[in-house]
Amino acid sequence: MFSVASGLAVANVYFAQPLLASMAAELHVTTEAIGSVVSATQAGYGAGLLLLVPLGDLIERRLLITGMLLISSVALTAVGFAAEYYTLLIAMTAVGLMAVVVQVFVASASTLSTPGARGRAVGTVTGGIVLGILLARLAAGVLADLAGWRAIYLLSAALIVMMAILLWRVFPSQRAERAETTYRQILLSVALLFFTEKLLRIRAILALLIFMSFSILWTSLVLPLSAAPYFFNHTQTGLFGLAGVAGALAASRAGRWADRGYGQRTSGLALCMLAASWLPLSMAQSSILLLILGIVMLDFAVQAVHVTNQSLIFAARPEAASRLVSAYMFFYSAGSGVGALLATLTYSAWGWTGVCLTGALVSVTALIFWRFTHRG
């Protein structure tokens, strides 16, 4: 149930990526400007990670989750009816803010699990998140071709309300670990954890770099696919998200490897694959098969590192799961937002080649960083 709910909730952040061209045309804005829609969503997500996710260690999680889902539905409805560019930006920021509910699910799965199964549980929920991210593009593309780009947001608003009602009925009772503390103390403890936990700092920086690479690909991919020589429609572009389902399969497996003590080895191999993925991706305009290969490699690598990161940091401080995921995922969100901006800017200036060079540089930087810090 956590996995399904997480997939539905996180999909809201990624619906826009295959729809950017349609949004830009209808709202009369440039390619560079429409990239800010993705960045605004990620900015909201980052704010939510710092301000909302730590509440999972302070108040009852069932109340927190259902409340966030209902507010998310209101924000999605606002996106569906947005008539102006700046209205859309504000509504998408709110969507991102509430989408951090998925991290409360991850923290809940971690604290409900036994230590020997923590990585597998986190991997299972993360697998649902990955499927939500990838299938979001396909669902958005199909509905955009049938009923316009707004339809997916209105449908999602209805589904999120239904999920909120269901979760209120079935969510297990789970008291907050630090109910005696104040909200201000909880927020300060997030910062304290970052400065005192070396493993958290290392893994957070890795998250920033790998999701910057992830966002560079998925934000910009619609642009070359909708232009010559392909001229793909929304549905065809969204189908490429299916190529990344291997990433979801990797998520659960990487959690098991971390449970067995292979976290560092998994990280190193996955980061090598991430850097290598940009070679077949760079040939996208001449070979669809190489593009698909690159997508599979990149998504597998990113999710393997992501699940390993979370498994390791939760094992270090299981009693602080919500605050750990808050600090860690803030860097995830920052990387995704910066990657979205880099993608649209580099594509406008240097085309697909510039995008791939930028992605490769970020990925190699992540590998080098891991190489010099993994012993710690």
SERO-4910 file (N, C-alpha, C, O; in steps of 0.05 Angstrom, whole numbers):
BEGIN
 pado doro    nc1    nc2    nc3   cac1   cac2   cac3    cc1    cc2    cc3    oc1    oc2    oc3
  Met    A     17    -24      0      0      0      0     17     25      0     12     44    -14
  Phe    A     39     25     16     57     48     17     69     52    -11     72     75    -20
  Ser    A     76     30    -24     89     32    -50     70     44    -71     78     61    -87
  Val    A     45     34    -72     26     45    -91     20     74    -86     19     90   -104
  Ala    A     15     81    -60      9    109    -53     33    127    -60     29    149    -70
  Ser    A     57    118    -55     81    134    -62     83    139    -92     90    161   -100
  Gly    A     78    117   -107     79    120   -136     59    141   -147     66    157   -164
  Leu    A     34    140   -136     14    160   -145     22    188   -137     18    207   -152
  Ala    A     33    191   -113     40    218   -103     63    230   -117     63    254   -125
  Val    A     84    214   -122    108    225   -134    104    230   -164    118    247   -176
  Ala    A     86    216   -177     81    221   -205     73    250   -211     79    260   -233
  Asn    A     61    263   -192     52    291   -196     75    309   -202     72    330   -215
  Val    A     99    302   -192    123    319   -196    133    317   -225    145    335   -235
  Tyr    A    128    294   -237    140    288   -263    121    288   -287    130    284   -309
  Phe    A     96    293   -282     77    295   -305     86    316   -325     82    313   -349
  Ala    A     98    338   -316    103    361   -333    125    355   -354    125    368   -375
  Gln    A    143    337   -348    167    334   -365    160    328   -395    172    341   -412
  Pro    A    142    309   -401    136    305   -430    116    326   -441    110    325   -464
  Leu    A    106    344   -423     85    363   -432     96    391   -435     81    409   -441
  Leu    A    122    395   -431    133    421   -432    128    436   -458    121    460   -457
  Ala    A    131    423   -480    127    436   -506     98    446   -508     93    468   -518
  Ser    A     78    429   -500     50    437   -501     44    460   -482     29    478   -489
  Met    A     55    459   -458     51    480   -439     62    507   -450     48    527   -448
  Ala    A     86    505   -461     98    530   -472     81    541   -495     77    566   -496
  Ala    A     71    524   -512     55    534   -535     28    547   -525     21    568   -535
  Glu    A     15    534   -506    -11    544   -497     -9    569   -481    -26    587   -482
  Leu    A     13    570   -465     16    594   -447     34    615   -459     38    636   -446
  His    A     43    610   -484     59    630   -499     84    639   -484     90    662   -480
  Val    A    100    619   -476    126    624   -464    148    609   -479    142    591   -495
  Thr    A    173    616   -474    196    604   -489    203    577   -477    195    570   -455
  Thr    A    220    562   -491    230    537   -482    246    540   -456    243    524   -437
  Glu    A    263    562   -455    279    567   -431    260    572   -407    266    562   -385
  Ala    A    239    587   -411    221    595   -389    205    571   -379    201    568   -355
  Ile    A    196    554   -397    179    532   -388    195    512   -371    183    497   -356
  Gly    A    221    511   -374    237    494   -357    235    501   -327    240    485   -310
  Ser    A    227    526   -322    223    535   -295    199    521   -281    198    521   -257
  Val    A    181    510   -297    159    495   -285    169    471   -269    161    466   -247
  Val    A    188    457   -282    201    434   -268    216    444   -244    215    432   -222
  Ser    A    231    465   -247    248    476   -225    230    486   -202    238    482   -179
  Ala    A    208    498   -208    190    508   -187    178    485   -171    176    486   -147
  Thr    A    172    463   -186    162    439   -172    183    428   -153    177    421   -130
  Gln    A    207    427   -163    229    416   -146    235    435   -123    243    426   -101
  Ala    A    232    461   -127    236    480   -105    216    476    -83    222    476    -60
  Gly    A    191    471    -91    170    465    -72    176    439    -57    172    436    -33
  Tyr    A    186    419    -72    194    394    -61    216    397    -40    215    386    -18
  Gly    A    236    414    -47    258    419    -28    248    432     -3    257    425     19
  Ala    A    230    452     -6    219    465     18    203    445     36    205    446     60
  Gly    A    188    428     22    173    408     38    191    389     53    184    380     75
  Leu    A    213    381     40    231    363     54    242    375     80    245    361    100
  Leu    A    247    401     80    258    414    104    236    420    124    241    419    148
  Leu    A    212    428    114    192    438    133    170    418    140    158    421    162
  Leu    A    165    399    123    143    380    128    151    352    136    139    340    154
  Val    A    171    341    122    178    313    127    187    309    156    180    288    168
  Pro    A    202    327    169    210    323    197    186    320    216    189    309    238
  Leu    A    162    330    207    139    327    224    132    298    229    117    292    248
  Gly    A    142    279    213    137    251    217    149    241    243    141    220    253
  Asp    A    169    255    254    180    248    280    167    263    303    175    261    326
  Leu    A    147    279    296    135    297    316    105    291    321     95    291    343
  Ile    A     90    285    299     61    280    301     54    253    289     71    241    276
  Glu    A     30    244    294     21    218    284     22    218    253     11    236    240
  Arg    A     34    197    242     40    197    213     15    193    197     13    203    174
  Arg    A     -5    179    207    -30    175    191    -43    202    186    -52    208    164
  Leu    A    -44    219    206    -56    246    204    -40    263    184    -51    276    167
  Leu    A    -14    262    187      4    278    170      0    270    140     -2    287    123
  Ile    A      1    244    135     -1    234    107    -27    241     94    -28    251     72
  Thr    A    -49    235    108    -75    240     95    -80    270     91    -91    278     71
  Gly    A    -71    287    110    -73    316    107    -58    326     83    -68    342     67
  Met    A    -33    316     79    -17    325     57    -29    316     30    -28    330     10
  Leu    A    -40    292     30    -52    282      5    -76    299     -3    -80    305    -27
  Leu    A    -93    307     16   -116    324     10   -108    352      0   -120    362    -19
  Ile    A    -88    363     12    -78    389      2    -66    387    -25    -69    404    -42
  Ser    A    -52    364    -30    -41    359    -57    -62    359    -78    -58    369   -100
  Ser    A    -85    347    -72   -108    346    -91   -117    374    -98   -124    379   -121
  Val    A   -118    392    -79   -126    419    -84   -106    433   -103   -114    446   -122
  Ala    A    -80    429    -98    -59    441   -114    -60    430   -143    -57    445   -162
  Leu    A    -65    404   -146    -67    392   -173    -91    403   -188    -89    408   -212
  Thr    A   -113    408   -174   -136    420   -187   -130    448   -197   -138    456   -219
  Ala    A   -114    463   -181   -106    490   -190    -88    489   -214    -91    506   -232
  Val    A    -71    469   -216    -54    466   -240    -72    461   -264    -68    472   -286
  Gly    A    -92    443   -261   -109    436   -283   -125    459   -294   -133    458   -317
  Phe    A   -130    480   -278   -146    503   -287   -129    528   -290   -139    550   -295
  Ala    A   -102    526   -288    -85    549   -290    -86    561   -318    -83    548   -338
  Ala    A    -92    587   -319    -95    601   -345    -71    618   -352    -68    627   -374
  Glu    A    -53    623   -332    -30    640   -337     -5    626   -327     -6    609   -310
  Tyr    A     18    634   -339     44    622   -333     50    624   -303     59    604   -291
  Tyr    A     47    647   -291     55    651   -263     36    636   -244     44    627   -222
  Thr    A     11    634   -252     -8    618   -236      0    589   -236      0    575   -215
  Leu    A      9    579   -260     19    552   -262     43    547   -244     45    527   -231
  Leu    A     62    566   -244     86    564   -228     79    561   -198     90    544   -184
  Ile    A     61    578   -189     53    577   -160     40    551   -153     46    538   -133
  Ala    A     22    542   -171      8    517   -165     27    493   -166     24    474   -150
  Met    A     46    493   -185     65    471   -187     84    471   -163     92    450   -154
  Thr    A     90    494   -152    106    495   -128     91    482   -105    104    467    -89
  Ala    A     65    487   -103     49    474    -82     48    444    -86     48    428    -67
  Val    A     46    435   -112     46    406   -117     72    393   -107     71    372    -94
  Gly    A     94    406   -113    120    396   -104    122    396    -73    132    377    -62
  Leu    A    111    416    -61    112    418    -31     98    394    -18    108    383      1
  Met    A     75    387    -29     59    365    -18     69    337    -27     63    317    -13
  Ala    A     83    336    -48     93    310    -59    113    297    -40    119    273    -43
  Val    A    124    312    -21    143    300     -2    130    280     16    144    268     32
  Val    A    104    277     14     91    256     29    103    228     24    102    211     41
  Val    A    115    225      0    127    199     -6    150    193     13    156    170     19
  Gln    A    164    213     22    186    209     41    177    201     69    191    188     84
  Val    A    152    210     76    141    201    101    134    171     99    137    156    118
  Phe    A    126    162     75    121    134     71    147    118     74    148     97     86
  Val    A    169    128     62    195    115     64    204    112     93    212     91    102
  Ala    A    202    134    108    209    134    136    192    114    152    201    100    170
  Ser    A    166    114    146    147     96    159    155     67    154    155     50    172
  Ala    A    161     60    129    169     33    122    194     25    137    197      2    145
  Ser    A    213     44    139    238     38    153    233     32    183    244     13    193
  Thr    A    217     48    196    213     44    225    195     20    231    197      9    253
  Leu    A    179     12    212    161    -11    217    176    -37    211    165    -59    218
  Ser    A    200    -36    199    214    -60    191    234    -69    212    243    -53    228
  Thr    A    240    -95    212    262   -105    228    289    -97    216    290    -93    192
  Pro    A    311    -95    231    336    -86    220    346   -102    196    357    -91    177
  Gly    A    342   -128    197    352   -145    175    336   -142    149    345   -151    128
  Ala    A    312   -130    151    295   -127    127    291    -98    119    275    -91    102
  Arg    A    306    -80    133    301    -51    128    308    -43     99    292    -29     87
  Gly    A    330    -53     89    337    -46     61    317    -56     41    310    -42     22
  Arg    A    307    -80     46    286    -91     27    261    -75     29    248    -70      8
  Ala    A    252    -67     53    228    -51     55    230    -24     42    213    -15     27
  Val    A    253    -11     47    258     15     34    259     12      4    249     28    -11
  Gly    A    272    -10     -5    273    -15    -34    246    -20    -46    241    -11    -69
  Thr    A    228    -33    -32    201    -38    -42    186    -12    -46    173     -8    -67
  Val    A    186      5    -26    172     31    -28    186     48    -49    172     61    -64
  Thr    A    212     48    -50    226     64    -70    220     53    -98    219     69   -117
  Gly    A    216     27   -100    209     16   -126    182     27   -135    179     34   -159
  Gly    A    163     30   -117    138     43   -124    142     72   -133    128     82   -151
  Ile    A    160     86   -119    166    114   -126    177    115   -154    169    132   -170
  Val    A    196     97   -160    208     97   -186    188     91   -208    188    105   -229
  Leu    A    171     72   -204    150     66   -223    132     90   -227    123     95   -250
  Gly    A    125    103   -205    109    127   -208    122    149   -225    109    162   -241
  Ile    A    148    152   -220    163    172   -236    163    165   -266    158    182   -283
  Leu    A    169    140   -272    171    132   -300    145    129   -314    142    138   -337
  Leu    A    125    118   -301     99    115   -314     84    141   -315     65    144   -331
  Ala    A     92    161   -299     80    187   -300     83    199   -328     64    212   -338
  Arg    A    106    195   -340    111    207   -367     93    194   -388     82    208   -405
  Leu    A     89    167   -386     72    154   -405     43    162   -401     29    168   -420
  Ala    A     33    162   -376      6    170   -370      0    199   -379    -20    204   -391
  Ala    A     19    216   -373     16    244   -381     15    247   -412     -1    262   -423
  Gly    A     32    232   -425     33    234   -455      8    224   -467     -3    236   -486
  Val    A     -3    201   -458    -27    189   -470    -51    208   -465    -66    213   -484
  Leu    A    -54    217   -440    -77    235   -434    -75    262   -449    -95    273   -456
  Ala    A    -50    272   -452    -47    297   -466    -56    294   -495    -68    313   -506
  Asp    A    -50    272   -508    -58    268   -535    -89    264   -537   -101    272   -558
  Leu    A   -101    253   -517   -130    248   -517   -146    273   -509   -167    279   -520
  Ala    A   -136    287   -488   -153    308   -476   -138    333   -469   -149    351   -455
  Gly    A   -113    336   -477    -98    360   -470    -81    356   -445    -86    337   -430
  Trp    A    -61    373   -441    -42    369   -420    -54    372   -392    -43    362   -372
  Arg    A    -77    386   -390    -89    391   -363   -102    366   -352   -106    364   -327
  Ala    A   -110    348   -369   -127    325   -361   -113    308   -339   -126    299   -321
  Ile    A    -87    304   -342    -73    286   -324    -73    297   -295    -74    282   -276
  Tyr    A    -72    324   -293    -72    336   -266    -99    334   -253   -101    329   -228
  Leu    A   -121    337   -268   -147    334   -257   -153    306   -249   -166    300   -228
  Leu    A   -145    286   -266   -149    258   -259   -133    251   -234   -143    237   -216
  Ser    A   -108    261   -232    -92    255   -209   -104    266   -183   -102    254   -162
  Ala    A   -116    290   -185   -129    302   -161   -150    284   -150   -153    281   -126
  Ala    A   -166    271   -168   -187    253   -159   -175    228   -147   -185    218   -126
  Leu    A   -155    217   -159   -143    192   -149   -130    197   -122   -131    179   -104
  Ile    A   -117    220   -118   -104    226    -93   -125    228    -70   -119    219    -48
  Val    A   -148    239    -75   -169    240    -55   -178    212    -47   -181    206    -23
  Met    A   -181    195    -67   -189    167    -61   -168    153    -44   -174    138    -26
  Met    A   -142    158    -51   -121    145    -36   -119    155     -7   -114    140     11
  Ala    A   -125    181     -3   -125    192     24   -146    179     41   -141    173     64
  Ile    A   -169    175     30   -191    162     45   -184    133     52   -188    124     75
  Leu    A   -172    119     33   -165     91     37   -143     89     59   -144     72     76
  Leu    A   -123    106     57   -101    105     76   -110    112    104    -99    101    124
  Trp    A   -128    130    107   -138    137    133   -151    112    147   -150    110    171
  Arg    A   -162     94    131   -175     71    141   -155     48    148   -159     33    167
  Val    A   -133     46    132   -116     22    135    -88     28    146    -74      9    153
  Phe    A    -80     53    148    -53     60    157    -49     50    186    -66     56    203
  Pro    A    -28     35    192    -24     25    219    -17     48    238     -5     68    231
  Ser    A    -26     44    263    -20     64    284     10     65    288     23     45    292
  Gln    A     21     90    287     50     93    289     55    120    303     55    141    291
  Arg    A     61    118    328     66    142    344     92    155    336    111    142    328
  Ala    A     93    182    338    118    196    332    138    190    353    132    187    377
  Glu    A    164    188    344    185    181    363    193    204    381    203    199    403
  Arg    A    187    228    373    196    251    389    173    270    395    175    294    391
  Ala    A    150    259    403    126    275    407    129    296    429    114    315    430
  Glu    A    149    292    446    152    311    468    168    336    460    169    355    476
  Thr    A    179    337    437    195    360    428    178    379    412    155    372    404
  Thr    A    189    403    407    174    423    391    182    422    362    202    410    354
  Tyr    A    166    435    345    171    436    317    198    449    311    214    441    294
  Arg    A    204    471    326    229    485    322    253    467    329    273    467    315
  Gln    A    250    452    350    272    434    358    276    412    337    299    404    331
  Ile    A    254    402    325    256    382    304    271    393    280    289    380    269
  Leu    A    265    418    272    278    430    249    308    434    254    324    429    237
  Leu    A    314    443    278    342    447    285    358    420    286    381    419    279
  Ser    A    344    399    294    357    373    295    363    362    268    382    346    265
  Val    A    348    370    247    354    362    220    381    373    212    398    358    201
  Ala    A    386    398    217    411    411    211    434    398    227    456    394    217
  Leu    A    428    392    253    448    380    270    456    353    260    480    346    260
  Leu    A    437    337    251    443    311    240    462    313    216    480    297    213
  Phe    A    457    332    199    473    335    175    502    342    183    521    331    170
  Phe    A    506    358    202    533    366    210    548    345    227    572    345    229
  Thr    A    532    328    241    545    308    258    548    280    246    565    265    254
  Glu    A    532    274    225    533    248    213    548    249    187    538    258    166
  Lys    A    573    239    187    590    240    163    578    224    140    578    233    117
  Leu    A    567    201    146    555    184    126    532    198    112    528    196     88
  Leu    A    515    212    127    493    227    116    503    249     97    492    252     75
  Arg    A    524    263    104    535    284     87    545    272     60    539    283     39
  Ile    A    560    250     62    571    238     38    548    229     19    548    234     -5
  Arg    A    529    215     31    507    204     15    488    225      4    477    222    -17
  Ala    A    485    247     19    469    269      9    482    283    -15    467    290    -34
  Ile    A    508    286    -15    521    298    -38    520    280    -62    517    289    -85
  Leu    A    522    254    -57    519    235    -79    491    237    -91    487    236   -115
  Ala    A    471    240    -74    443    243    -83    440    268   -100    427    267   -121
  Leu    A    452    290    -92    451    314   -108    462    310   -136    450    318   -156
  Leu    A    484    296   -138    497    292   -164    483    272   -182    479    277   -206
  Ile    A    474    250   -170    461    230   -187    433    239   -197    425    233   -219
  Phe    A    419    254   -180    393    264   -189    395    289   -207    377    295   -221
  Met    A    417    303   -206    423    323   -225    425    310   -253    414    320   -273
  Ser    A    440    288   -254    443    274   -279    417    263   -289    410    265   -312
  Phe    A    401    251   -271    375    240   -277    356    261   -289    343    257   -309
  Ser    A    356    285   -276    339    306   -285    348    318   -312    332    327   -328
  Ile    A    374    319   -316    384    329   -342    374    312   -365    366    323   -385
  Leu    A    373    286   -361    362    269   -382    332    273   -386    323    278   -408
  Trp    A    317    269   -364    288    267   -367    275    294   -373    253    295   -384
  Thr    A    287    316   -365    276    342   -371    279    349   -401    262    360   -413
  Ser    A    302    342   -412    309    350   -439    301    330   -460    299    337   -484
  Leu    A    295    305   -452    291    284   -472    268    290   -491    269    283   -514
  Val    A    247    302   -481    223    308   -498    230    327   -520    217    327   -541
  Leu    A    251    344   -517    257    364   -537    268    352   -563    257    359   -584
  Pro    A    289    335   -562    298    323   -587    278    303   -599    276    300   -623
  Leu    A    263    290   -581    244    270   -592    220    282   -606    208    270   -623
  Ser    A    213    307   -598    190    320   -611    199    336   -635    182    348   -649
  Ala    A    225    337   -641    236    351   -664    246    332   -685    244    307   -682
  Ala    A    258    342   -707    269    325   -728    291    308   -717    306    318   -699
  Pro    A    295    283   -725    280    270   -747    256    254   -738    243    240   -754
  Tyr    A    249    255   -711    228    237   -701    200    249   -701    182    236   -711
  Phe    A    197    273   -691    171    286   -689    151    269   -674    128    266   -682
  Phe    A    160    257   -651    142    240   -635    121    256   -621    125    279   -614
  Asn    A     97    244   -618     76    257   -602     80    251   -573     99    238   -565
  His    A     61    261   -556     64    258   -527     64    228   -519     80    220   -502
  Thr    A     46    213   -531     45    184   -524     71    170   -531     81    155   -514
  Gln    A     81    175   -554    106    162   -563    129    170   -545    146    154   -538
  Thr    A    130    196   -538    152    205   -520    149    193   -493    169    185   -480
  Gly    A    124    191   -483    120    179   -456    127    150   -455    134    140   -433
  Leu    A    126    135   -477    133    107   -477    162    102   -469    169     81   -460
  Phe    A    179    122   -473    207    118   -466    211    115   -436    231    105   -427
  Gly    A    191    124   -421    192    120   -392    192     90   -385    203     83   -364
  Leu    A    180     74   -402    179     45   -396    207     33   -398    212     13   -384
  Ala    A    225     45   -414    252     35   -416    266     37   -389    285     22   -384
  Gly    A    257     56   -372    271     59   -346    259     42   -324    267     45   -301
  Val    A    239     25   -330    228      8   -309    249    -10   -296    246    -19   -274
  Ala    A    271    -15   -311    293    -30   -299    303    -17   -274    313    -30   -256
  Gly    A    301     10   -273    309     24   -248    292     16   -224    302     13   -202
  Ala    A    266     12   -229    249      3   -207    256    -25   -198    256    -31   -174
  Leu    A    263    -42   -217    271    -69   -210    297    -69   -194    301    -85   -176
  Ala    A    315    -50   -201    341    -48   -187    337    -38   -158    352    -45   -141
  Ala    A    316    -22   -154    312    -10   -127    310    -31   -105    324    -29    -85
  Ser    A    292    -50   -108    289    -71    -88    314    -88    -85    322    -95    -63
  Arg    A    326    -96   -107    350   -112   -106    373    -98    -92    388   -110    -77
  Ala    A    377    -72    -98    398    -57    -85    394    -56    -55    414    -56    -40
  Gly    A    369    -55    -46    364    -55    -17    373    -81     -4    383    -81     18
  Arg    A    369   -104    -18    378   -130     -7    408   -131     -6    419   -141     13
  Trp    A    421   -120    -27    451   -120    -27    461   -104     -3    481   -111      9
  Ala    A    448    -81      2    456    -65     25    453    -80     52    469    -78     69
  Asp    A    430    -95     54    426   -111     78    448   -131     82    454   -139    105
  Arg    A    460   -141     61    481   -161     62    509   -149     65    528   -164     66
  Gly    A    511   -123     67    537   -110     70    551   -102     45    575    -96     46
  Tyr    A    537   -102     22    550    -95     -3    543    -67    -13    544    -62    -37
  Gly    A    537    -49      5    528    -23     -2    549     -7    -18    542      6    -38
  Gln    A    574     -7     -9    595      8    -22    601     -4    -50    605     11    -69
  Arg    A    602    -30    -52    608    -43    -78    586    -36    -97    591    -30   -121
  Thr    A    561    -37    -88    538    -31   -106    540     -2   -115    535      4   -139
  Ser    A    547     16    -97    549     44   -104    570     49   -126    565     62   -146
  Gly    A    594     37   -122    615     41   -142    608     30   -169    613     44   -189
  Leu    A    597      6   -171    590     -5   -197    568     11   -210    568     15   -234
  Ala    A    548     19   -194    526     35   -206    535     62   -216    526     71   -237
  Leu    A    554     75   -202    564    101   -211    580     98   -236    580    116   -253
  Cys    A    595     76   -239    609     71   -265    589     68   -288    593     79   -309
  Met    A    567     54   -283    546     51   -303    533     77   -310    527     83   -333
  Leu    A    529     94   -290    517    120   -294    534    137   -313    523    149   -332
  Ala    A    560    138   -308    578    153   -326    578    142   -354    578    157   -374
  Ala    A    578    115   -356    579    102   -382    553    106   -398    554    105   -423
  Ser    A    531    110   -385    505    111   -398    503    135   -418    487    134   -437
  Trp    A    519    156   -413    517    179   -430    528    175   -458    523    190   -476
  Leu    A    544    154   -462    555    148   -488    532    138   -507    529    150   -528
  Pro    A    517    117   -500    494    111   -518    473    133   -519    460    136   -540
  Leu    A    469    147   -497    450    169   -498    457    191   -518    440    203   -530
  Ser    A    483    195   -521    492    216   -539    486    210   -568    486    228   -585
  Met    A    479    184   -574    473    176   -602    443    174   -606    434    161   -625
  Ala    A    428    187   -589    399    185   -590    387    194   -617    367    182   -627
  Gln    A    399    214   -629    387    225   -654    393    208   -679    384    213   -701
  Ser    A    409    187   -675    415    168   -697    406    140   -691    405    124   -710
  Ser    A    400    133   -666    393    106   -659    374    105   -635    382    112   -613
  Ile    A    350     97   -639    331     94   -618    339     71   -599    335     73   -575
  Leu    A    351     50   -610    359     27   -593    381     36   -573    380     28   -550
  Leu    A    400     52   -582    421     61   -564    409     80   -543    418     80   -520
  Leu    A    390     97   -551    376    114   -532    363     98   -510    366    104   -486
  Ile    A    349     77   -518    336     59   -498    356     46   -480    352     45   -455
  Leu    A    378     36   -491    399     25   -475    410     45   -454    413     38   -431
  Gly    A    415     69   -463    425     90   -445    405     96   -423    413    100   -400
  Ile    A    379     97   -429    358    102   -409    358     80   -388    357     86   -364
  Val    A    359     55   -397    359     32   -378    383     34   -360    381     30   -336
  Met    A    407     39   -371    431     40   -356    430     63   -335    436     59   -311
  Leu    A    421     87   -344    420    110   -326    400    105   -303    407    111   -280
  Asp    A    376     96   -310    356     92   -289    364     70   -269    360     73   -245
  Phe    A    375     49   -279    384     27   -262    405     38   -242    404     34   -218
  Ala    A    425     53   -253    447     63   -236    437     83   -215    444     81   -192
  Val    A    420    102   -223    411    122   -205    395    110   -182    399    117   -159
  Gln    A    377     92   -188    360     81   -167    376     61   -149    370     60   -125
  Ala    A    395     47   -160    412     30   -144    427     46   -123    428     38    -99
  Val    A    439     68   -131    453     85   -112    434     98    -92    440    100    -68
  His    A    410    106   -102    391    119    -84    381    101    -62    380    109    -39
  Val    A    374     76    -69    365     57    -49    387     50    -29    383     48     -5
  Thr    A    411     47    -40    434     41    -23    439     64     -3    444     59     20
  Asn    A    438     88    -13    441    112      4    422    111     28    431    114     51
  Gln    A    396    107     22    376    108     43    380     84     63    377     88     87
  Ser    A    386     61     52    389     38     70    412     42     89    410     35    113
  Leu    A    434     54     80    457     59     97    452     80    118    459     76    141
  Ile    A    439    102    111    435    123    130    413    115    151    415    123    174
  Phe    A    393    100    142    372     92    162    384     72    181    376     72    205
  Ala    A    402     55    172    414     35    190    431     49    211    434     39    234
  Ala    A    443     72    204    460     86    223    444     99    246    453     98    269
  Arg    A    420    110    240    404    124    260    374    118    256    360    136    247
  Pro    A    365     93    261    337     86    255    316    102    270    294    105    261
  Glu    A    324    113    293    304    128    309    299    155    298    280    169    307
  Ala    A    315    164    279    312    191    267    305    189    238    314    206    222
  Ala    A    289    170    230    284    164    202    273    188    187    282    194    165
  Ser    A    252    201    198    240    224    183    259    247    180    260    259    158
  Arg    A    275    253    200    294    275    198    318    268    179    328    285    165
  Leu    A    326    243    180    347    234    161    338    237    132    353    247    115
  Val    A    314    227    127    304    228     99    300    257     91    302    264     68
  Ser    A    292    274    110    289    303    104    315    315     95    316    329     74
  Ala    A    336    311    110    362    322    103    373    311     77    383    325     60
  Tyr    A    371    284     74    381    271     51    366    279     25    379    286      5
  Met    A    340    279     26    324    284      3    324    314     -5    317    320    -28
  Phe    A    332    332     13    335    359      5    356    362    -17    353    377    -36
  Phe    A    377    346    -15    398    347    -35    389    334    -61    396    342    -83
  Tyr    A    372    313    -58    359    301    -81    343    322    -97    346    324   -121
  Ser    A    327    337    -83    310    357    -95    327    379   -108    321    389   -130
  Ala    A    348    388    -93    365    409   -104    378    399   -130    380    414   -150
  Gly    A    388    375   -130    400    364   -154    380    362   -177    388    369   -200
  Ser    A    356    354   -172    335    352   -193    329    380   -204    326    383   -229
  Gly    A    327    400   -187    320    427   -196    342    439   -213    337    451   -234
  Val    A    367    436   -204    390    447   -219    393    432   -245    398    444   -266
  Gly    A    389    406   -245    390    390   -269    370    399   -290    376    400   -314
  Ala    A    345    405   -281    324    414   -299    332    441   -313    328    444   -337
  Leu    A    343    459   -297    352    484   -309    375    480   -329    375    492   -350
  Leu    A    395    464   -321    417    459   -338    408    446   -364    419    452   -385
  Ala    A    389    428   -363    379    413   -386    368    432   -407    376    431   -431
  Thr    A    350    450   -399    337    468   -419    357    489   -429    356    496   -452
  Leu    A    374    498   -411    394    519   -420    414    507   -439    420    519   -459
  Thr    A    425    484   -433    445    472   -450    433    462   -477    447    464   -497
  Tyr    A    408    453   -476    396    445   -501    391    469   -519    396    467   -543
  Ser    A    383    491   -508    378    515   -524    404    526   -536    405    536   -558
  Ala    A    426    523   -521    452    534   -530    468    515   -548    479    523   -568
  Trp    A    468    489   -540    486    470   -554    473    445   -564    486    426   -573
  Gly    A    446    443   -561    432    420   -570    436    395   -553    446    397   -531
  Trp    A    429    372   -565    431    347   -550    459    340   -542    464    328   -521
  Thr    A    478    347   -559    506    341   -552    515    355   -526    528    344   -509
  Gly    A    506    380   -524    512    395   -499    499    383   -475    511    383   -453
  Val    A    475    373   -478    461    360   -456    476    336   -446    480    332   -422
  Cys    A    485    319   -466    499    294   -459    526    300   -446    534    285   -428
  Leu    A    540    320   -456    566    327   -444    562    336   -415    578    330   -397
  Thr    A    542    352   -411    536    362   -384    529    339   -365    539    337   -343
  Gly    A    512    321   -375    504    298   -358    528    280   -352    531    270   -330
  Ala    A    545    276   -372    569    259   -368    588    272   -347    599    258   -330
  Leu    A    591    298   -349    609    312   -330    599    309   -301    614    304   -283
  Val    A    573    312   -298    561    310   -271    564    281   -261    570    277   -237
  Ser    A    560    261   -278    562    233   -270    590    225   -263    594    211   -243
  Val    A    610    234   -278    638    229   -272    646    242   -246    661    231   -230
  Thr    A    635    266   -241    640    279   -215    630    263   -192    643    261   -171
  Ala    A    606    251   -195    595    234   -174    613    210   -169    618    202   -146
  Leu    A    623    198   -190    641    174   -187    667    182   -173    676    167   -156
  Ile    A    678    204   -181    703    213   -168    699    219   -138    715    212   -121
  Phe    A    676    232   -132    670    239   -105    667    213    -88    678    212    -66
  Trp    A    653    193    -99    650    168    -84    677    155    -80    683    144    -58
  Arg    A    694    155   -100    720    142    -98    737    154    -75    752    139    -62
  Phe    A    735    180    -71    752    192    -50    738    193    -22    750    203     -3
  Thr    A    713    184    -21    699    186      5    689    159     15    681    157     38
  His    A    688    138     -2    674    114      6    687     99     30    674     84     43
  Arg    A    712    104     34    725     91     58    714    103     84    716     90    105
  Gly    A    703    127     82    691    139    106    663    131    111    651    139    131
***
